[in-house]
Amino acid sequence: MKMFSSFKTLMLFLFTAVLVITAVAFMYFTAGEVDSTVTGLGRQSARNVLNVVALDIENNYQGIEFFKKYALKKYKDELENLVGIVTATIDHCHDTFAEGILSEEDAKNLALKGVQKLRYGNNNYFFIYDDNCVAISHPDPEIYGHDMSSYKDLKGNSVLKTMWEETQKHGKGFSTFWWWRLGSDKLIQKLTYFVYYPKWK
């Protein structure tokens, strides 16, 4: 009986030892695999997050680019409409001369002074140059009455030359240049829409 009990204890000890050795061996051989799998999953998860962030940035960038193009198109349309109104006003002044109501000089002066006083938006304005590039209507006294044919903006661009060439080819066009905002020392990039008025050149 005693012997049977010792045998039973021995078998239990051997069975426990086998279990412990098997568990240790399993842990030893699978630890590297588990670590590699967890690391791989972590890397894949990080890649997925980065991909989502990259897609979000790309979508936001495309949205901003679309908005910029849309805003530029709307602003160009607005400029064309505003200059159309100014041109119609000058037409009216020209008609008063053509109908003999005013002399040509008085009709021109009425148009030039009227345009010089017009403002829109954030103190934006209109100007008129003759075919010699003299500023015959301009709200800035530093420019008004001066020959601007060799004028360059603050970035060195020949603004009037570009405008004149475009009006001779197409009668109208858009141009950008850098200048101070009227009544301010803030340098800004201006978008300009210009048209040729052949009746008075």
Buried (B, 14 or more C-beta within 10 A) or exposed (E): EEEEEEEEEEEEEEEEEEEEEEEEEEEEEEEEEEEEEEEEEEEEEEEEEEEEEEEEEEEEEEEEEEEEEEEEEEEEEEBEEBBEEBEEBBEEBBEBBEEEEBEEEEBBBBBBEBBBEBEEEEEBBBBBBEEEBBBBBBBBEEBBEBEBEEBBBEEEBBBBBBBBEBBEEEEBBBBEBBBBBEEEEEEEEBBBBBBBBEEBE
